[in-house]
Amino acid sequence: MENSKTHLDGFAMVILLVCCASWGLQQIAIKWILADISPVMQAAIRSSLAFFLIAFWIKVRGKPIFEKDGTLWWGIAAGLLFGGEFMMIYWGLEFTNASRAVVFLYIAPFVVAVGSQILFPQEKLNRYQFFGLICSFLGLIVAFGESLTLPSEEMLQGDLMLIAAAALWGATTLLIKAGPLAKISPNKTLLYQLFVSALMLSGATYLMGEPGIIRLSNEAILSMIYQTLWVCAITYAAWFWMIKHYPAPKLSSFSFLTPMFGVFAGVVLLDEPLTPSLMIAMFLVAAGIFLVNRKQKIRAELASQP
């Protein structure tokens, strides 16, 4: 497996910050057009259009799309996990609220950390780095945990779906990192996932009885361009490239920033209040990410000394 990095360098951190900010802003883009296009239909459209964009880009570069490289079934498996994740997220939100969903969804970095302990011994986290993950997770609880009351039976069903989504998200990262998908172009890895998820999400929007496309307003077009071209085609490709080159647990630790960027975008764009608890939450998330990555960097520097 090609992986020459033992820690996240400045280049990777900049890309991760851009990706997390983009994914956080996507939450606002989705909410912005809910009256125009239902949420699962947005995801289905995004995956479908991004698939054709990535396929076109690969052809323009003169690269083969259907080359036999032994990754077909791995790619289908990654696509099923990817599509299943989004199905569980959107379906689960029918039963539980968004604040609870954020907390349960971001169990995913722990799935990656525990899986990496088994699959990638060279990427194991020490106790301080695990504490960093816990610190960031506590930040999310401070920010969103006010809704963590005892659930009703219906809400519990939604919570379990979000936990399943977190497991699928973590499993997707581990599958890509551990198998032959780590050796091929990130664009082709993404192509597998977009194709399978487009089929799954299109079927899900029908089974869930969503209204689909209600009207095609200018706002809906702008939001779908952002979600499709920037988020799905560019930032996801960058994420899969980083999975190939950098330690998975360190990458996953940065995902805690995504909901915080979503909150910050809500403050700036939707005039939502910036409360003291949100400021404390942002500090905890940032401190946790620092612990996860700073400790590993020190160890790498010490190991390189004669």
C-alpha positions in Angstrom: 0.0 0.0 0.0 1.3 3.4 -1.0 1.6 5.5 2.2 4.8 7.5 2.7 3.4 9.8 5.4 3.4 9.1 9.1 1.7 12.3 10.1 -0.3 15.2 8.6 1.9 17.8 7.1 0.9 21.5 6.4 -0.3 20.7 2.9 -2.7 17.9 4.2 -4.0 20.2 7.0 -4.9 22.9 4.5 -6.7 20.5 2.3 -8.6 19.0 5.3 -9.6 22.5 6.5 -10.9 23.3 3.0 -12.8 20.0 2.8 -14.3 20.3 6.3 -15.4 23.9 5.7 -16.9 22.8 2.4 -18.8 19.9 4.0 -20.0 22.1 6.8 -21.3 24.7 4.3 -23.0 21.9 2.4 -25.3 21.5 5.4 -26.4 25.1 4.8 -26.7 24.5 1.0 -29.0 21.5 1.7 -31.2 23.3 4.1 -31.4 26.3 1.8 -33.3 24.4 -0.9 -35.4 21.9 1.1 -38.5 23.7 -0.2 -37.3 23.1 -3.8 -35.7 19.6 -3.7 -36.2 17.0 -1.0 -32.9 15.9 0.8 -32.4 12.4 -0.4 -33.2 13.5 -4.0 -30.5 16.2 -3.6 -28.0 13.4 -2.6 -29.2 11.2 -5.6 -28.8 14.1 -8.0 -25.4 15.0 -6.6 -24.0 11.5 -7.0 -25.5 11.1 -10.5 -24.2 14.3 -11.9 -20.8 14.0 -10.2 -20.4 10.5 -11.6 -20.6 11.9 -15.2 -18.3 14.8 -14.3 -15.6 12.4 -12.9 -16.0 10.0 -15.8 -15.6 12.9 -18.3 -12.5 14.1 -16.5 -10.9 10.7 -16.6 -11.6 10.4 -20.3 -10.2 13.9 -21.0 -7.0 12.9 -19.3 -6.8 9.8 -21.5 -7.1 7.3 -18.6 -9.1 4.1 -18.9 -12.3 3.8 -16.9 -13.0 0.1 -17.4 -9.5 -1.2 -17.0 -9.3 -4.6 -15.4 -7.3 -4.0 -12.2 -8.9 -6.3 -9.8 -10.8 -3.6 -8.0 -14.4 -4.1 -9.3 -15.8 -6.0 -6.3 -13.9 -3.8 -3.9 -15.3 -0.7 -5.6 -18.9 -2.1 -5.5 -18.4 -2.8 -1.8 -17.2 0.7 -1.2 -20.1 2.1 -3.1 -22.6 0.0 -1.1 -21.1 1.3 2.1 -21.0 4.9 0.8 -24.6 4.8 -0.4 -25.8 3.0 2.7 -24.2 5.7 4.9 -26.2 8.4 3.2 -29.4 6.3 3.2 -29.1 5.8 7.0 -28.4 9.5 7.6 -31.3 10.8 5.6 -33.7 8.1 6.6 -32.6 8.4 10.3 -33.4 12.1 10.2 -37.0 11.2 9.6 -37.1 9.8 13.2 -34.6 11.8 15.2 -33.5 15.5 15.2 -30.4 16.9 13.6 -28.6 17.8 16.8 -28.7 14.2 18.0 -27.7 13.0 14.6 -24.5 15.1 14.6 -23.4 13.5 17.9 -24.1 9.9 16.8 -22.7 10.3 13.3 -19.3 11.5 14.6 -18.7 8.2 16.3 -17.1 7.4 12.9 -13.6 8.6 13.8 -13.6 6.1 16.7 -14.6 3.3 14.2 -11.6 4.3 12.1 -9.2 4.5 15.1 -10.2 1.1 16.4 -10.1 -0.5 13.0 -6.7 1.0 12.3 -5.4 -0.6 15.5 -6.0 -4.0 13.9 -5.5 -3.3 10.2 -2.6 -0.8 10.2 -0.3 -1.3 13.2 2.0 1.5 12.0 -0.9 4.0 12.4 -1.9 3.1 16.0 -2.9 6.0 18.2 -1.4 6.3 21.7 -3.4 7.1 24.8 -2.9 10.9 24.4 -4.2 10.7 20.8 -7.2 8.7 21.8 -7.8 11.4 24.5 -7.7 13.9 21.7 -10.5 12.1 19.8 -12.5 12.0 23.0 -11.9 15.7 23.6 -13.2 16.6 20.1 -16.2 14.4 20.6 -16.9 16.1 23.9 -16.8 19.4 21.9 -19.7 18.1 19.8 -21.6 17.1 22.8 -21.2 20.6 24.3 -22.4 22.1 21.0 -25.3 19.8 20.2 -25.9 17.7 23.3 -28.7 19.7 24.7 -31.1 17.5 22.7 -29.7 14.3 24.2 -32.7 13.6 26.4 -34.1 10.1 26.9 -35.3 9.1 23.4 -38.8 8.0 22.5 -39.1 4.6 20.7 -39.2 6.4 17.3 -36.2 8.7 18.2 -34.2 5.7 19.3 -34.8 4.1 15.9 -33.4 7.2 14.3 -30.4 7.3 16.7 -29.6 3.7 15.8 -29.7 4.5 12.1 -27.2 7.3 12.6 -24.9 5.0 14.6 -25.2 2.6 11.7 -24.3 5.5 9.3 -21.2 6.3 11.4 -20.1 2.6 11.3 -20.6 2.6 7.5 -18.6 5.8 7.1 -15.7 4.4 9.2 -15.9 1.1 7.4 -15.7 2.9 4.0 -12.5 4.6 5.0 -11.0 1.4 6.3 -12.0 -0.6 3.2 -10.4 1.9 0.9 -7.3 2.1 2.9 -6.8 -1.7 3.4 -7.6 -3.0 -0.1 -6.5 -2.5 -3.7 -8.5 0.7 -4.0 -5.6 2.4 -2.2 -3.4 1.6 -5.2 -5.6 3.1 -8.0 -6.6 6.7 -8.9 -8.8 8.4 -6.3 -11.0 9.5 -9.1 -11.8 5.9 -10.0 -12.4 5.0 -6.3 -14.9 7.9 -6.2 -16.4 6.8 -9.5 -17.3 3.4 -8.0 -19.0 5.0 -5.0 -20.9 7.6 -7.0 -22.3 5.1 -9.4 -23.5 2.7 -6.7 -24.8 5.4 -4.4 -26.7 7.1 -7.2 -28.7 3.9 -7.8 -29.2 3.4 -4.1 -30.3 6.9 -3.3 -32.6 7.2 -6.3 -34.3 4.0 -5.1 -34.4 5.3 -1.5 -36.1 8.6 -2.4 -38.9 6.6 -4.1 -39.3 4.2 -1.2 -39.3 7.0 1.3 -42.1 8.7 -0.6 -40.1 12.0 -1.0 -41.6 14.7 -3.3 -38.3 14.9 -5.2 -37.8 18.0 -7.3 -40.6 20.4 -6.4 -39.3 23.4 -8.4 -36.1 24.2 -10.1 -35.4 27.7 -8.7 -32.2 29.7 -9.2 -31.2 28.8 -5.6 -31.7 25.1 -6.2 -29.5 25.3 -9.3 -26.8 27.1 -7.4 -26.9 24.7 -4.5 -26.8 21.6 -6.6 -23.8 23.1 -8.6 -22.0 23.6 -5.3 -22.9 20.2 -4.0 -22.1 18.4 -7.2 -19.1 20.1 -8.7 -17.2 21.3 -5.6 -18.2 19.0 -2.8 -18.8 15.7 -4.5 -16.4 15.9 -7.5 -13.5 17.9 -6.0 -13.4 17.6 -2.2 -14.4 13.9 -2.1 -11.6 13.1 -4.7 -9.2 15.1 -2.5 -10.3 13.1 0.6 -9.8 9.7 -1.1 -6.4 10.9 -2.3 -5.5 11.7 1.3 -6.7 8.3 2.5 -4.2 6.8 0.1 -1.3 8.9 1.4 -1.9 9.7 5.0 -2.8 7.8 8.2 -6.5 7.3 8.4 -7.0 8.0 12.1 -5.4 11.4 11.8 -7.5 12.3 8.8 -10.7 11.2 10.6 -9.9 13.4 13.6 -10.3 16.4 11.4 -13.9 15.4 10.5 -15.0 16.8 13.9 -14.5 20.2 12.3 -17.3 19.7 9.7 -20.3 20.2 12.0 -18.5 23.1 13.7 -18.0 24.8 10.3 -21.7 24.1 9.7 -22.6 25.9 12.9 -20.3 28.8 12.1 -21.8 29.1 8.6 -25.2 29.2 10.2 -24.0 32.1 12.4 -22.6 34.0 9.5 -25.2 33.2 6.8 -28.4 32.5 8.7 -27.9 34.9 11.6 -28.0 32.1 14.1 -26.6 33.0 17.6 -23.0 32.3 18.6 -23.4 31.1 22.2 -20.7 30.6 24.8 -21.3 26.8 24.6 -20.5 26.9 20.9 -17.3 28.8 21.6 -16.3 26.2 24.2 -17.2 23.4 21.8 -15.0 24.9 19.1 -12.1 25.1 21.5 -12.5 21.4 22.6 -12.7 20.3 19.0 -9.5 22.2 18.0 -7.7 21.0 21.1 -8.6 17.4 20.4 -7.4 17.6 16.8 -4.1 19.2 18.0 -3.6 16.4 20.5 -4.2 13.7 17.9 -1.8 15.1 15.4 0.9 16.9 17.5 1.8 13.8 19.5 2.3 11.7 16.3 4.5 14.4 14.8 6.7 14.5 17.8 7.1 10.7 17.7 8.0 10.8 14.0 10.6 13.5 14.6 12.2 11.5 17.4 12.2 8.4 15.3 14.1 10.2 12.5 16.9 11.3 14.8 20.2 9.4 14.6 
